[in-house]
């Protein structure tokens, strides 16, 4: 840890912890906007666009959210995304998420979007990016939440397809701040995308990648050494490699951990066994995020509440996690410092 936990933390009553978790300013750094599509909005957009869904109603769709692994989730995830056709659809989806995030006291959201999920269906890159970017701008004006977009390549597709996606997106580069890598991890190691990430770095984009969710610690090493990322998305399998844990701790490399996602996809079937407290105690720069909240049972505050209730973490860990998230953003150091001041004020207000 590179900062001292305020003395006020020790004076916060234990029974105030749930209220503290809800109220404290935080950043969300691992959230797929397509994964925020609630069943109700999926059906509303399907009706608006004349899309026939393979589910009778909202209840039938929600009942299908019984995943056994990452791939079983992705299959239904891509089916849900099929209703996104017009710029207004992307706008409505992003605004729905950003309103929820603002209510959860998220001051900064850095949002993944998967253009290949849409361009492969004939949706124009411009349609995707303009709808999402307009929502980010309007959410800032309406709720004061800061938001940035991270274009993510689908790793089950080829690097050539990633290059094509990058080139198609570059005319709109002012609307996104970074490049990510997601989708089916096992069998698709980070080095598969070494050349395209090298080009993205040369273009000045921030770089992140999913690694060590279901894949082995070797994937985290590759994301660090080959892709040269600035954040590791997930990274929970790093615990299996002590040298890797030491590297992550020494460099303060942010890990964007998603507890409810890990539970839902059976990475940690019981939240009581989640390694978040152990990684935090080992000095890793871990953060809490929601991943695909519509599918995994909770937005960011629900992730905090459930993992804290299951593991017995307290106010000190809450402060560490929230501050980690704020300082792991790609916002300016000056903006980060203002958010940390808000965080300190929140903890001061909760102290007895």
C-alpha positions as CSV (number, residue, x, y, z in Angstrom):
1,X,0.0,0.0,0.0
2,X,1.3,3.5,-0.9
3,X,-0.9,5.5,1.4
4,X,-1.9,5.6,5.1
5,X,-5.5,4.6,6.0
6,X,-7.1,7.5,7.8
7,X,-7.4,7.3,11.6
8,X,-11.2,7.8,11.2
9,X,-11.5,4.3,9.8
10,X,-11.1,2.7,13.3
11,X,-13.9,4.8,14.7
12,X,-16.5,3.6,12.2
13,X,-19.0,1.4,14.0
14,X,-19.4,-2.1,12.5
15,X,-23.1,-1.7,12.0
16,X,-22.4,1.3,9.7
17,X,-20.4,-0.8,7.3
18,X,-23.3,-1.5,4.8
19,X,-24.2,2.2,4.7
20,X,-20.5,3.1,4.3
21,X,-20.1,0.6,1.4
22,X,-23.1,2.2,-0.4
23,X,-22.1,5.8,0.2
24,X,-18.4,5.9,-0.3
25,X,-17.2,7.4,-3.6
26,X,-15.8,4.7,-5.9
27,X,-14.7,3.9,-9.4
28,X,-15.9,1.0,-11.5
29,X,-13.2,-0.2,-13.8
30,X,-14.5,-3.5,-15.1
31,X,-18.0,-3.4,-16.5
32,X,-19.1,-4.5,-19.9
33,X,-21.8,-2.2,-21.1
34,X,-23.5,-5.0,-23.1
35,X,-23.6,-7.0,-19.8
36,X,-25.7,-4.3,-18.2
37,X,-28.7,-5.1,-20.5
38,X,-31.5,-6.0,-18.1
39,X,-34.1,-8.5,-19.4
40,X,-36.8,-5.8,-19.4
41,X,-34.7,-3.5,-21.6
42,X,-33.7,-6.4,-23.9
43,X,-37.4,-7.1,-24.5
44,X,-38.2,-3.4,-25.0
45,X,-35.5,-3.0,-27.6
46,X,-36.5,-6.3,-29.3
47,X,-40.0,-4.9,-29.6
48,X,-38.8,-1.5,-30.9
49,X,-36.5,-3.1,-33.5
50,X,-38.7,-6.1,-34.5
51,X,-36.2,-8.7,-33.2
52,X,-37.6,-12.1,-32.3
53,X,-36.1,-13.5,-29.1
54,X,-35.9,-17.3,-28.3
55,X,-37.6,-16.6,-24.9
56,X,-41.3,-16.2,-24.2
57,X,-41.0,-13.3,-21.8
58,X,-38.7,-11.5,-19.3
59,X,-39.1,-14.3,-16.7
60,X,-38.1,-17.0,-19.1
61,X,-35.0,-15.0,-20.1
62,X,-34.0,-14.4,-16.5
63,X,-34.5,-18.1,-15.7
64,X,-31.9,-18.9,-18.4
65,X,-29.2,-17.1,-16.4
66,X,-27.9,-20.4,-14.9
67,X,-24.3,-20.4,-16.0
68,X,-21.8,-23.1,-15.3
69,X,-18.7,-21.4,-16.8
70,X,-17.6,-18.5,-18.9
71,X,-18.7,-19.9,-22.2
72,X,-22.2,-20.8,-21.1
73,X,-22.6,-17.2,-20.0
74,X,-21.1,-15.8,-23.3
75,X,-23.6,-17.8,-25.4
76,X,-26.6,-16.0,-23.8
77,X,-24.7,-12.7,-23.6
78,X,-24.3,-12.5,-27.3
79,X,-28.0,-13.5,-27.8
80,X,-29.0,-10.6,-25.6
81,X,-26.8,-8.2,-27.6
82,X,-28.7,-9.0,-30.8
83,X,-31.4,-6.4,-29.9
84,X,-28.9,-3.5,-30.2
85,X,-29.3,-2.1,-33.7
86,X,-29.7,1.7,-33.6
87,X,-27.6,4.5,-32.0
88,X,-30.5,5.1,-29.6
89,X,-30.3,1.5,-28.4
90,X,-26.7,1.9,-27.3
91,X,-27.5,5.3,-25.8
92,X,-30.5,3.9,-23.8
93,X,-28.4,0.9,-22.6
94,X,-25.5,3.1,-21.4
95,X,-27.8,5.7,-19.8
96,X,-29.6,3.0,-17.8
97,X,-26.2,1.7,-16.5
98,X,-24.8,5.2,-15.7
99,X,-27.9,6.2,-13.8
100,X,-27.5,3.1,-11.6
101,X,-23.8,3.7,-11.2
102,X,-24.4,7.3,-10.1
103,X,-26.9,6.1,-7.5
104,X,-24.2,3.7,-6.2
105,X,-21.9,6.7,-5.7
106,X,-19.6,5.7,-8.6
107,X,-17.8,8.9,-9.5
108,X,-15.9,7.4,-12.4
109,X,-16.8,4.5,-14.7
110,X,-14.4,3.1,-17.3
111,X,-16.7,1.0,-19.5
112,X,-15.8,-1.8,-21.8
113,X,-17.7,-2.1,-25.1
114,X,-17.3,-4.9,-27.7
115,X,-17.8,-3.5,-31.2
116,X,-17.2,-6.8,-32.9
117,X,-20.3,-8.2,-31.2
118,X,-22.2,-5.6,-33.3
119,X,-20.3,-5.0,-36.4
120,X,-20.4,-8.7,-37.2
121,X,-24.2,-8.3,-37.3
122,X,-24.0,-5.4,-39.7
123,X,-24.2,-2.6,-37.1
124,X,-21.9,0.3,-38.1
125,X,-19.0,1.2,-35.8
126,X,-20.2,4.8,-35.8
127,X,-23.6,3.7,-34.5
128,X,-22.1,1.9,-31.6
129,X,-19.6,4.5,-30.5
130,X,-21.7,7.6,-31.0
131,X,-24.6,6.1,-29.0
132,X,-22.3,5.2,-26.1
133,X,-20.3,8.4,-26.2
134,X,-23.5,10.6,-26.2
135,X,-24.7,8.8,-23.1
136,X,-21.4,9.4,-21.3
137,X,-21.6,13.1,-22.1
138,X,-25.3,13.3,-21.0
139,X,-24.7,11.3,-17.8
140,X,-21.9,13.7,-16.8
141,X,-24.3,16.6,-17.2
142,X,-27.3,15.0,-15.5
143,X,-25.6,13.1,-12.6
144,X,-22.1,14.3,-12.4
145,X,-20.6,10.9,-13.1
146,X,-17.3,10.8,-15.1
147,X,-17.2,8.1,-17.8
148,X,-14.7,6.8,-20.4
149,X,-15.0,4.0,-23.0
150,X,-12.6,1.2,-23.5
151,X,-12.8,-0.7,-26.8
152,X,-12.3,-4.4,-26.3
153,X,-11.3,-7.0,-28.8
154,X,-13.0,-10.4,-28.7
155,X,-10.1,-12.9,-28.1
156,X,-11.9,-15.9,-29.6
157,X,-11.6,-14.0,-33.0
158,X,-8.4,-13.5,-34.8
159,X,-5.8,-10.8,-34.4
160,X,-6.5,-9.8,-38.0
161,X,-10.1,-9.2,-37.0
162,X,-8.8,-7.1,-34.1
163,X,-6.7,-5.0,-36.5
164,X,-9.8,-4.5,-38.7
165,X,-11.8,-3.4,-35.7
166,X,-9.1,-1.0,-34.6
167,X,-8.8,0.6,-38.0
168,X,-12.6,1.0,-38.3
169,X,-12.7,2.7,-34.9
170,X,-9.9,5.1,-35.3
171,X,-12.0,7.8,-37.0
172,X,-13.9,8.0,-33.7
173,X,-10.8,7.7,-31.4
174,X,-11.7,10.9,-29.5
175,X,-14.6,9.0,-28.0
176,X,-12.6,6.2,-26.3
177,X,-9.7,6.2,-24.0
178,X,-8.3,2.7,-24.1
179,X,-8.1,-0.8,-25.5
180,X,-9.1,-4.1,-23.8
181,X,-9.2,-7.8,-24.4
182,X,-12.2,-10.0,-23.4
183,X,-14.4,-13.0,-24.2
184,X,-13.4,-16.7,-24.1
185,X,-10.1,-16.8,-22.2
186,X,-8.9,-20.4,-22.1
187,X,-7.2,-21.3,-25.4
188,X,-6.8,-17.6,-26.4
189,X,-3.7,-16.4,-24.6
190,X,-2.8,-12.7,-24.6
191,X,0.2,-13.1,-26.9
192,X,-2.2,-13.9,-29.7
193,X,-2.8,-10.2,-29.8
194,X,0.8,-8.9,-29.3
195,X,1.1,-7.0,-32.6
196,X,-2.3,-5.2,-32.3
197,X,-1.6,-4.2,-28.7
198,X,1.8,-2.9,-29.8
199,X,0.1,-0.7,-32.4
200,X,-2.5,0.5,-29.8
201,X,0.3,1.5,-27.4
202,X,2.1,3.4,-30.2
203,X,-1.2,5.2,-30.9
204,X,-1.3,6.4,-27.2
205,X,-4.2,4.3,-25.9
206,X,-4.4,3.0,-22.4
207,X,-4.1,-0.8,-22.4
208,X,-5.9,-3.4,-20.2
209,X,-6.7,-7.1,-20.7
210,X,-8.7,-9.9,-19.1
211,X,-6.3,-12.4,-17.7
212,X,-6.3,-15.0,-14.9
213,X,-10.1,-15.4,-14.5
214,X,-10.3,-19.0,-15.8
215,X,-6.9,-18.9,-17.5
216,X,-3.7,-19.7,-15.7
217,X,-1.2,-17.3,-14.1
218,X,0.9,-17.6,-17.3
219,X,-1.8,-15.5,-19.0
220,X,-1.3,-12.8,-16.5
221,X,2.4,-12.8,-17.1
222,X,1.8,-12.5,-20.8
223,X,-0.6,-9.6,-20.4
224,X,2.1,-7.8,-18.4
225,X,5.2,-8.7,-20.4
226,X,3.8,-9.1,-23.9
227,X,0.8,-6.8,-24.1
228,X,2.3,-4.3,-21.5
229,X,-1.1,-3.6,-20.0
230,X,-1.7,-1.0,-17.3
231,X,-4.4,-3.0,-15.5
232,X,-5.2,-6.7,-15.2
233,X,-8.9,-7.4,-15.5
234,X,-9.8,-10.2,-13.0
235,X,-6.4,-11.7,-12.2
236,X,-7.7,-13.9,-9.4
237,X,-5.7,-17.0,-10.6
238,X,-2.5,-15.0,-9.8
239,X,-2.6,-16.4,-6.3
240,X,-1.3,-19.7,-7.7
241,X,2.0,-18.2,-8.6
242,X,3.9,-16.5,-5.7
243,X,6.5,-14.8,-8.0
244,X,3.6,-13.3,-9.9
245,X,1.9,-12.1,-6.7
246,X,5.2,-10.4,-5.8
247,X,5.5,-8.7,-9.2
248,X,1.9,-7.4,-8.9
249,X,2.4,-6.1,-5.4
250,X,5.8,-4.5,-6.1
251,X,4.4,-2.7,-9.2
252,X,1.0,-1.8,-7.7
253,X,-0.6,-3.2,-10.8
254,X,-4.3,-2.7,-10.5
255,X,-6.5,-5.9,-10.6
256,X,-10.2,-5.3,-11.4
257,X,-11.8,-8.2,-9.4
258,X,-15.5,-9.1,-9.9
259,X,-16.8,-11.1,-6.9
260,X,-20.3,-11.9,-8.0
261,X,-19.1,-12.8,-11.5
262,X,-16.6,-15.2,-10.0
263,X,-19.3,-16.8,-8.0
264,X,-21.8,-17.0,-10.8
265,X,-19.3,-18.5,-13.2
266,X,-18.1,-21.0,-10.5
267,X,-14.5,-19.6,-10.2
268,X,-15.4,-19.3,-6.5
269,X,-18.7,-21.0,-6.0
270,X,-18.9,-19.8,-2.4
271,X,-18.1,-16.2,-1.8
272,X,-16.7,-17.1,1.6
273,X,-13.8,-18.7,-0.2
274,X,-13.1,-15.7,-2.5
275,X,-9.4,-14.7,-2.4
276,X,-10.0,-10.9,-2.5
277,X,-9.2,-10.5,1.2
278,X,-6.0,-12.5,0.8
279,X,-4.8,-10.6,-2.2
280,X,-5.6,-7.3,-0.4
281,X,-3.6,-8.5,2.7
282,X,-0.7,-9.5,0.4
283,X,-0.4,-5.9,-0.8
284,X,-2.1,-6.3,-4.2
285,X,-3.8,-3.3,-5.7
286,X,-7.2,-5.0,-6.0
287,X,-10.5,-3.3,-6.8
288,X,-14.2,-4.4,-6.7
289,X,-16.4,-4.3,-9.9
290,X,-19.5,-5.8,-11.3
291,X,-18.4,-7.2,-14.7
292,X,-21.8,-8.0,-16.3
293,X,-24.2,-6.9,-13.6
294,X,-27.5,-7.7,-15.4
295,X,-26.4,-11.4,-15.7
296,X,-24.4,-11.9,-12.5
297,X,-26.9,-10.6,-9.9
298,X,-25.7,-7.2,-8.8
299,X,-24.2,-3.8,-9.7
300,X,-21.1,-2.6,-7.9
301,X,-22.6,-1.8,-4.5
302,X,-24.1,-5.3,-4.4
303,X,-20.7,-6.7,-5.1
304,X,-19.2,-4.8,-2.2
305,X,-22.1,-5.7,0.1
306,X,-22.1,-9.4,-0.6
307,X,-18.3,-10.0,-0.6
308,X,-17.9,-8.1,2.6
309,X,-20.8,-10.0,4.3
310,X,-19.3,-13.3,3.1
311,X,-15.7,-12.7,4.0
312,X,-15.9,-10.5,7.1
313,X,-13.9,-7.6,5.8
314,X,-14.3,-4.3,7.5
315,X,-14.0,-0.5,7.2
316,X,-10.2,-0.6,6.6
317,X,-10.5,-2.9,3.7
318,X,-13.4,-0.8,2.4
319,X,-11.2,2.3,2.4
320,X,-8.4,0.4,0.7
321,X,-10.6,-1.0,-2.1
322,X,-12.3,2.3,-2.8
323,X,-9.1,4.3,-2.8
324,X,-7.4,1.7,-5.0
325,X,-10.3,2.0,-7.5
326,X,-10.0,5.8,-7.6
327,X,-6.3,5.8,-8.1
328,X,-6.4,3.1,-10.7
329,X,-8.5,5.2,-13.1
330,X,-7.1,6.8,-16.2
331,X,-8.3,10.1,-15.0
332,X,-5.8,12.9,-14.2
333,X,-3.9,12.8,-10.9
334,X,-5.6,16.1,-10.0
335,X,-9.0,14.6,-10.5
336,X,-8.1,11.4,-8.6
337,X,-6.9,13.6,-5.7
338,X,-10.3,15.4,-5.6
339,X,-12.1,12.0,-5.5
340,X,-9.8,10.8,-2.6
341,X,-10.7,14.0,-0.7
342,X,-14.4,13.0,-1.1
343,X,-13.6,9.5,0.0
344,X,-11.9,10.8,3.2
345,X,-14.8,13.1,3.9
346,X,-17.2,10.2,3.6
347,X,-15.3,8.1,6.1
348,X,-15.0,11.1,8.4
349,X,-18.8,11.6,8.3
350,X,-19.3,7.9,9.3
351,X,-16.8,8.0,12.2
352,X,-18.3,7.8,15.7
